[in-house]
Amino acid sequence: GQNTLSHSHIPDDMSDKLLEFRGAGEEIKQIAFAPNGGWVILRERNDFWYSNIPNDLINTLWKYHRSGREIRQISFAENSGWVVLGSL
């Protein structure tokens, strides 16, 4: 079954996207917050939505997406670093 969704005090644009995805019946796999206030939502079908994240991370996400490699997890470090865990 699908996950439930509850949230509070998150950016309005993120809230809008979460509600849009849930309203469309899409599974949300992960939500990650960057130290600078940016965020990423990972969805089913290896899709994602983001705001205010580093360009090199955006490029990496698109590389995974185009190659068909699954994006499994994204983590942010306090120093603006990031890690993407994906399939081979």
VEXDREN-2710 file (C-alpha; in Angstrom, 1 decimal):
% VEXDREN-2710
k/r/px/py/pz
1/GLY/0.0/0.0/0.0
2/GLN/0.9/3.6/-0.1
3/ASN/2.6/5.6/2.6
4/THR/0.7/8.3/4.6
5/LEU/1.7/11.9/4.4
6/SER/1.7/14.4/7.2
7/HIS/3.8/17.6/7.3
8/SER/4.3/20.9/9.1
9/HIS/6.4/24.0/8.6
10/ILE/7.8/23.1/5.2
11/PRO/8.2/25.4/2.2
12/ASP/4.9/26.2/0.5
13/ASP/6.2/25.0/-2.9
14/MET/7.2/21.7/-1.4
15/SER/3.9/21.3/0.3
16/ASP/2.1/22.0/-2.9
17/LYS/4.1/19.3/-4.8
18/LEU/3.6/16.7/-2.1
19/LEU/-0.1/17.3/-2.1
20/GLU/-0.1/17.2/-5.9
21/PHE/1.8/13.9/-6.1
22/ARG/-0.4/12.3/-3.4
23/GLY/-3.6/13.5/-5.1
24/ALA/-2.4/11.8/-8.3
25/GLY/-1.8/8.6/-6.4
26/GLU/2.0/8.7/-6.8
27/GLU/4.2/6.9/-4.3
28/ILE/6.7/9.2/-2.6
29/LYS/9.9/7.2/-1.9
30/GLN/12.0/9.8/0.0
31/ILE/12.1/13.5/1.1
32/ALA/15.5/15.1/1.8
33/PHE/16.2/18.6/3.1
34/ALA/19.4/20.5/2.3
35/PRO/21.0/22.7/4.9
36/ASN/20.3/25.8/2.8
37/GLY/16.6/25.3/2.8
38/GLY/16.6/23.3/-0.5
39/TRP/14.8/20.0/-0.8
40/VAL/14.3/16.9/-3.0
41/ILE/11.3/14.6/-3.4
42/LEU/12.0/11.1/-4.8
43/ARG/9.0/9.5/-6.4
44/GLU/8.1/6.3/-8.0
45/ARG/9.3/5.6/-11.6
46/ASN/12.7/7.0/-10.6
47/ASP/11.3/10.5/-10.9
48/PHE/12.1/13.5/-8.7
49/TRP/11.3/17.2/-7.9
50/TYR/13.6/19.6/-6.3
51/SER/14.2/23.2/-5.3
52/ASN/17.4/25.2/-4.4
53/ILE/19.9/22.3/-4.6
54/PRO/23.4/22.4/-6.1
55/ASN/23.7/22.2/-9.9
56/ASP/26.1/19.2/-9.7
57/LEU/23.4/17.3/-7.7
58/ILE/20.8/18.2/-10.3
59/ASN/23.1/16.9/-13.1
60/THR/23.7/13.7/-11.2
61/LEU/20.0/13.1/-10.6
62/TRP/19.3/13.6/-14.3
63/LYS/22.2/11.2/-15.2
64/TYR/20.6/8.5/-13.1
65/HIS/17.2/9.2/-14.5
66/ARG/18.3/9.1/-18.1
67/SER/20.4/5.9/-17.7
68/GLY/17.5/4.1/-16.0
69/ARG/19.6/3.6/-12.8
70/GLU/17.4/3.7/-9.7
71/ILE/17.9/6.6/-7.3
72/ARG/17.5/5.0/-3.9
73/GLN/18.4/7.7/-1.5
74/ILE/19.8/11.3/-1.2
75/SER/21.5/12.7/1.8
76/PHE/22.8/16.2/2.5
77/ALA/25.7/17.2/4.7
78/GLU/25.9/20.3/6.8
79/ASN/28.8/21.6/4.6
80/SER/26.6/21.6/1.5
81/GLY/27.9/18.2/0.5
82/TRP/25.5/15.5/-0.8
83/VAL/25.4/11.8/-1.5
84/VAL/23.3/9.8/-3.9
85/LEU/22.8/6.1/-3.3
86/GLY/21.7/4.3/-6.5
87/SER/21.6/1.1/-8.4
88/LEU/24.4/-0.1/-10.7
END
